[in-house]
Amino acid sequence: MNNLLAAAECHEKCGCGRAGTLGTAFDKLLKVYPDPSGLTIEWSYNKKSEFLRLTHIHMFLKKTKLLLFNATFCSVLANPVFSQSPQQPVHIEVNLSAVKAPMKPIWAFFGYDEPNYTYMKDGKKLLTEISQLSKVPVYVRVHSLLVTGDGDAALKWGSTNAYTEDAQRKPVYDWTIVDKIFDTFIERGMKPIAQIGFMPQALSSQPEPYRHHWKPGDNYNDIYLGWAYPPKDYEKWAELVYQWVKHSVAKYGQKEVESWYWELWNEPNIGYWKGTTEEYIKMYDYSADAVKRALPTAKMGGPEVTGPSWDKSAIFMKTFLDHVTKGKNYVTGKTGSPIDFITYHAKGAPKIVDGHVQMNMGTQLRDLDKGFEIVASYPTLKKLPIIIGESDPEGCAACSEDVSPQNAYRNGTMYSSYTAASFARKYELAEARGVNLTGAVSWSFEFEDQAWFRGFRDLATNGVDKPVLNVFRMFGMMEGNRVEVKQDLAYDFKKVRDESVRGAADINGLASKSTASAGVMVWNYHDDNVPSPDAAVVVVVKGLPAQKVMLYHYRIDKENSNAYEAWKSMGSPKQPTSEQIRLLEKAGQLALLTSPEWINPKNGVATIEMQLPRQGVSLLHFKW
């Protein structure tokens, strides 16, 4: 026992091995002792010194086994196999002079199920932060804007009581809560994607039961109640839509409302819509006609189906697009229906494999690509804006990690690196199909009055930002034109779409250039959330001005821009103190890896070397 501790102590003090060496030694020992009964090993890892510390060993082994174990351990430490050869660096070459397309802010779109969170304490705080990370207006999409109820917030529920009827069954409109939601957006320079839905109880063709009380772990289908049914009176429904748009123009002004997007419903090809495909199309015609009567220049779109790589979703989407291009309009009797933009969803599919989370980015990218392919097949629609109404690693934001362990990626850096890598491929997929991708909604916000870091798909927990929000802060500094990142690396967008990231790590970049700045985002992503050595990365940036340039290097990893790791280092307090909350809020902000520095590009070329941890993201921001 003493010999073993002495060997470990000597190993640490002499500095003869970097992170992983001691662990590899024990891997070898386990081959000697495949079933080391009674052997308990606890480790701690000092990231600053990059050494492993053996903190506790408790063995119930016979003396002879102990002696053999000591001898084997010392032999393993001395074995030169653990002095591994340096990892070959990954070279990423950026050409700022090779413009690909405008760097459209497709990331500046967010959404969530619970509209009443909008004006609550943490909701308002997060919306302020989101609005401040972007130079352009951020669009926000929420559900349940026409649902009947008292405005109480709950998981996967919201209500506004916008429409009721009096004793004579005459409509009563009350925009108080809807206005409160939209006011919160407008005050921050944000804009709504005004989702027309869901069905008010007084209009529902099956009004009871209406309200659900879903919680994580319950059957998801329990939520689809009276609010999901078609209207019993399409004329009254159309008048409701007309009055809402007219009210919005009167309150916010025509110019403001012209900048919004109006859409009908959510995922009508599954339980969110209890009618038929044809009934949805009929309701779309009534809704679009009402929107255009109230404001002819308003933007109207749909159908917000689930991922179209599923054949049933693709059939629904094509049926809808066939109707709006050549079908008979239910209201006017003419051919076609108004459509100004097209929407659908794209989701990944994480699962637990060998005790760890394994993501599936390929599933999400195939959803995206199939939708692009469908839109591109309609000549009159191909250039319309496309908004991916929900674009996420999986499908249930309110399904917390404690009951859905496959969602354990959400608190840490796996979510942030996935976001960086996937958004870059969204640009490339759209470009390859020749379609007009305008936005991709991250269906993630915050959940009020929940346990700290419970593992919802959110951007912040109890007012403290998660690492993923810092990727969007990085995106907010990337403007101008998207420029060339040489694609001779382990993955391009086609390979990620077809295979996901299961072999080598996806170490790649996205770059932009504007008049006086450039940004290079670099990530080290893998679908499997398992420990791995840092990657040596060399970034060569060509096309910089022939003058001094200020370089800012921002980083998201376990030590930087990461409130989750800070919270764990505090002992994962269930009720953090006010001082701990202050420290967590600070840790949740985007952090510089090093101090800003002036550099002198040689012939317009700068070379930056870095060690990038697995699931880490860096932003190299150049200003001149």
N, C-alpha and C positions, 0 to 999 in steps of 0.2 A: 504493500500500500504506500509506504513512505517512498519507496523507489519510484513508483509510478508518479506520485505527486512531484517528486524531485525532477524527474524527467520532463514533466510538463512545465514546471517552473523554469528549468534550464532552457527549454525550447522557447519559452516566451521571452526570457530576458536576453538571450543571445540573438534574438531576432532572426533565427535561421529559417523561418517559414512565414509566408503570408497567409491571409485568410484561406482556409480550406485545407492547409497542409495537415494540421492536427486531425481534422475531420477525416481526411483521406487515410491517415494512419489507423484510425478506428475502423474505417471500412475494411482495411486489410485484416485487422484483428478479428472482425466478425467472420471472416473467412476461416480463421483459425478456430474461433469459437462460434460456430453458427447458432448455438443456443446457449448463450452465456447466462445460465440461470442465476438469478440473484444479482445480476450486474445492473446497476442503475447509474446512468451518466447524465449530469446536468451541465449545460454549457451557458456561457454568456459571451457575447461578441462585442468587443470594443471597436466600433467603426473608426474612431479617430486614429487609433494606432494600427488598425487593420490586422490585429492579432486575435486569435481565439484564446480564451482563458478557460481552462478546465476548472470549474468552480467546486464540483462536488463529485466524489466517487465513493460509492458504497458497495462493497463486494462481500458476498458470503461465498468464498471459494476456499477450497482446501489449500494448505500451504504449498503443495507442489504445483497446483494450478496457478497460484499467485506468482510464484517464482517464474514459471513458464510465461505467464502473461507479461511480467516485467521485462523478461528477456526479449520476448517478441516485440513489445512496444519500443524498447530502446533500439532494437535492430531496425524496426520500421522507420523510426525517426532518422536513423543514420543512412537509410537507403536513399541513394541519389535520385530515385524515381520521383521523389517529391520536390525536387528542384526543377520544376517544369519549365520548359522553354517558354520564352515570352510569347504572348498571344500576338498573332499577326494583326496589325491594325486594319480597320475598315476605312477605306478612303471614300469620301463623299465629295464630289466635285460640283460646284455651283457656278453657273455662268449668268451673272446679272445682266449681261448684254443680250441674252437670248430670251426675248419675251415670248411667253406662250399665250397668255390671255389676261384680261383684267382679274385682279385678285378679289373676286366677288365675296362679300362677307356672308357666305352661306351659313356660317356658324352662329350668326347673330339672331337666332330663333330659339325660343324656349317655350315649354308648355307643361301643364300639369292638370290632374283630374279635379282638384279641389279649389274652385274659384274663390271661396271665402277666405282661404289662406292669404289671398292677395293683400288685404288691408289689415292683417294682423301684424303684431309687433315684428316677429322675425321675417314675415313675408315682405313687409315694407323695407326692412333693412336689406334683405337679399336683392330685391328689385332695384334698390338704389345702387348696390354694388354692381349688378349686371349692367345697368344703364351706364355706369361710369367706365366700364372696361372697353366700351365701343365708341368710336367717333361717329358711327352711323346709327340711326335709330334701331333699337332692338324690337323685334316683333314677339308678341306673347299670345299663345293659343291656350285657352282653357275650356273645359267641358262645363255642361250643366247651367248655361247662362239663362235658360228659360224654364228651369225645373221649379216646380212648386214647393214651397217650404219657407221656414222662418230665417234662413240664412246661417243656421248652425253649421260649423265645419266638422267634417268627419272623413275618415279614409274612404277614398273613391266616391265621395258624395259632395254635393254642393247644391245650393238653391238660391233663387232670387225673388220668387213670387211675382215675377213680371206680369203674369197673366192669371187672372181669376175671372169668375163670372158672378153676377149678382143673382138675386132670386128669380129674375125674369130671363136668366141665361144670357144677359148682355155682357159683353167684354168689359173688364176693368183692368186697365194697364197701370202698372206701378214700376217705374224705372229706378227707384231709389237705390237698390242694391246693385243693379247693373251699372248705374252711374258711378257708384262708389268704387267698383272694380275698375272701370275704365278711367275714372279720374286718377286713380293710383298710377296707372300706366302713363297717361298723358302728362301728368305733373313731372314725370321723370324723363320726358322726351321719348317714351316708348310708344309702340303702336299695337293695337289689337289685331289678331286674326279672329274676327268675330264669328264664332261658331254658332250657327243657328240650330239650337237644340238644347236640351232634349224636350220631350213632349210635356207641356203643362198638364196637370191632372184633369183639369176641366175639359181639355180637348182630347184626352187619350181615349182610344177606342176600347181600352181595357184598363180603367183607372185604378183598380184594386187587385192585389196590394201594390203600393206605390213606392214607399220608402224602404230602403234596405239598411241593415246594420252590420255590414261586412267587416271582418277583421282578418289580419294575416292568419293563414291556416284554414280559413273557411273555404268552401267550394266557391271558386270564382264566378260560376254561373249564377250564384245566388243574387248577384247585383242586378240582373236584368229583369226589372219589374215594369210597372205601369208606364214609367217615363220612356220606355223603349218602343212603344207601340205607335202605329200610324195615327193620324188625327181622324176623329169621327166626322170632321167637317173641314174640308180643304179650303173652303172660302174663308172661314174664320182663321185658319192657320195662316193663309196668305195675308190677311189683314193685320195679323199680329206682326208678321215680318215687315210689312209696309210701315206700320206705325213705329216700329223700332228704328228703322233706318231714317224715317222722317224726324223722329225725336233726336237722333244722333246728329243729324245735319243742323238742326235748330240749336243744339247745345254746343257742339264743337266746331261748327262751320263746315261749309262744303269742301274747302280745300283739304282740311284735315281728314274728313271721312273718305275723300277720294283716295287717300294714301293707304287706307285699310284694305284688308282682304276679308270678304264675306264668303262663308262656306256652309254647306249643309251637312250636319251630323258627324258621326265618327264611326268608322269600321262597320258600315251597314251590311257587310257580307257575313257577320257573325252575330252574336246575341245582342249587341247594341241596337240592332234593328230587328224588331219582331214582325215586320212586314215582309213582303216579297221584293224581289229586285225591281219588278215593274212598279210596285207601289212607291219605292224609293225614287224611281225616275219621275213618277207623277208628282211626288212632293218636291223634287228638285225643280221641275218646271214651274210649279206654283211659287216656290220660294224665289227663284231667279227672276221671274216676272215681277214679283212684289219689290224686290231690291231695285230693279231697274226702273220701275215706275216711280219709286221714291227718289232715286238718284241715278239717272241714266249713265253717268260716268263712274259708278261704283264698280269695283272688281268682284266678280262672282266666280266660284269654282267648286270643285269636288273631284272624286267621290270619297276620298279618305279611306280607301279599302286597306285591309291588312296586306302584308307582304305578297306581292303578285307572283313570286316564285311558287306559291301554292296555286294549283290549277283552278280551284274554286274562286279564289280571289281574282285571278287573271280573267276568268270568264265574266265575273261581275264587272270588272273594270272595262273590258272590251264592250260588253253590252251597253254600259253607260256611255262610253265614247262613241259607239255606233249611233246611239240615240241623239246625242247632242250634235252630231255631224249630219245625220240623214234621217232621223226619226221624226214622227209627227208629234208636234208640241201639244201637250195636254191642255194648255191654256189658250194658245193662239190658233191652233190648228195648222200652223205653218211648219215648214221643215226646219228641224234643228232647234237648239236651245242656246241661250247665252252662256258662254264659258270663257273666262279670261285667264285662268290658270288651272293647273291640274295637280291633284294631291293623292298621295298614297303613303303607306308606311313601310319601314324596313327594320327588321330586328335580327339580332344575333341569337345564339343558343348556347349559353354556358352549361356545363354539367360537372359533376364530381367524378374524377378519374384517379384511382389509386390514392385517394385521400386528399387530393388538391383540386382547386378550381381549374378547369380547362375551358377557355373561351372558344367561340367559333365566329370569328369575324367574317369568314367566307360566306356563312349563311346570310348575314346582313347585306354583304355586297352583292350577292346573287339576287336578293330582293330588289335592291336598287337597280341593278342592271336589267332585270326583267321588266321593271316598270319603264325604264328608259327605252328599252326595245319596243314595248307596246306603244308608247307615245310616238316614237319615231316612225311607226308604221302608218300614222295618220298624217298625210301631207299638210293638211290645214291646221293641225295642232302641234306639229313638231317644234315650232319655235316659241310656243306659249311658255310662260314661266312655269316651272315645276317646283312645288314645295313638298318636301318629304315631311308630312305632318307629324310623324314620330319616327325618329331615327336613333336607335339605341342598341346596346349590347344584348338586351333581352326584352321581354314583353310586359313585365308587371312592376311598376315603380314602387307600389305599396306592399309588395311581398318582401318582407324583411328577412335579413340573413338568418335570424334565429329559427325561422320555420322553413326557409328556402336556402339551404347551405350553399347551393350553386351561386348564390348572389353575394358570396363573401368577397368578391372583387371590389365592392363599391366604396369602401372607406379609404383604401390606400392608393398606391401608385399604379396598380393595374388598370383601373378605370381611366386615369389620366393618360397613360401611354396608349391604351386602346383608342381613346378619343383622338389623340394626335394622329395616329397611324390611319385610322378609318376615314377621318375627314379629308386627308390628303388624297385618298383613293376615290372619294366621291367626286372631286374635281376631275380626275382622270377618266373615270367611268363615263361621266356626262360628256366630256370632250370626245371620247371615242365614239359615242353614239350620236353626236351632233345635236344634242338637246340643250335646253336652256335651264339648267339648274339654278334656281334663285335662292333657295333656303333649305336647310335641313334642321328640323325642330328637335332639340334635345329635350326629351320628355323627362325632365328632372328639375325639381325645385326645392322645396323644403316641407317638412311635416311638423306641425306645431305640437308641443307638449308630448314629445316622444323621448325615449331613453337616448342618452348620448351614443352616437355612432352605432345605432341599432342595425344599420345595414339596409336602409331604404336606398332607392336610387334617387339621391338628392345631391344638391350642390353645397349644402350647408346643413349642420346639425345644431340646433339650439342657438342659432346666430353665429356659429363658428364655421368658416369656410373649409371645405374639403379640398384635397389636392386637385381634383378634376376641374374645379372652378379656375384654377391658375392656368390651365391650358387655354381656356377662353381668354384670360388676360393676355396670354402670349399672342393668340390670334388677333386680339385687338390692336397689337403693335405691328401687324403685318398688313400693309396697304400698298396701293399702286397696282403694279402688274405682277402676276405670277410668272416666275422665271424658271429656267431650266435647271433641274437637278439630274445629273447624268445617271441613267438607269442601267447600270451594269452591276447591280448589287444582287443580294440573295433573292430579293422579291421585287416584282413589279406589280401593278394593280391587277393584272390578269392572273398571276400566280396566287395572290392572296384571295382573289374572288373564287378561284377554282379549288384551292387546296387549304385555305386559311394559313396559319403560321404554326406548323407542326415540326419542322425540321430545324434548320438554323434559325437564329433570331432574325427578326425584321429590323435591321438597323438602316435607316433611310432618312430622307429629309424632304422638307417643303420650303420653298424660298420665294421671297417677294422683293420688289424694289419700287420705291417711289422717288420723288424728286430729290429728297435730302436724306433718305434713309434706306436701309435694306434689312431684311429679317431672314434668318435661316433657322428653321425648327428642325431638331434632330431627335429621334427617339430610338430606344432599344426595347422593342416589344416582342413578346412571345405569348402564344395562347396558353401555355402551361405556367401556372403561377408557382414556380419552384425556384429555390435559390440557384444562382448562377454567378460566375465571376463577372466583374465589370468588363466592359468592352473598351478596347483601345480604339479611338476614333480620330481620324485626321480629316478635317474639313478644309477644303481648298476653295476659296471664294475668288472668282475672277470678275473683272469689270468694275471694281471699286474706283473711286476718283483718285487721281494722282495728288493726294494731299493727306494731311493728317486726318485720321478718322477715329471717332470715339467708339469703343467696343464695350457693350454691356452684355454680360453673360448671365442669363437667368437659368435657374435649374429647379426641377421638381424631382425629388427622389426621397429616400427615407429620412434624410437629414435636412432637406430644404423644402420650403413651401408645403409643409406637411403637418397639419394640426393633429392628424390621427396618431402619428408616431409620438408626437409630444404628449398627447393624452395618455397613451400607453405607458410612456416613461414616468408619468405621474402616478401610475398604479391603476389606471382606468377608473378614475373616481366617478361614482354614479351621480354625485352632487358636487361638482367642482366649486371651490370657493371663488369669491369675486376676483382674487388675485390670480388663481389658476385660469379663470375664464379670460382675464386680460392677456395672459401669456398664450393661451390657445388662440385667441383672436389674432395676435401678432404672428404666431406660427402659421396661421392659415393664409397669410398674404404671400404674394409672389416675391421670391427672394433672389437676390444676386448670388451667384456662386463665388465670384471674386469681385474685387473693387473694379469700377469702370477704369479703362485704360486707353490712352491714346496710342494708336498704332500707325505705322507708316507702310502702307501697301507698296510692294515693289512691283513696278509696272502694272499697278492696279490689282495685284494679287496678294491675298492674305492667307496664311495657313494657321489654323487653330487646332491644337492637339488637346484631347480630353480623355478622361476615363469616365465612361457613361454606364452607370449601374443598370442592371436588368430592370425594365419597366420605368426607367428614368427618361425624362424629356429635358432637352436644353433649348434655349432660344438665344442665338447670337444676333444681337441687335446693333447694327452699325448706323451711326449718325454723323453727318458732316455739314 
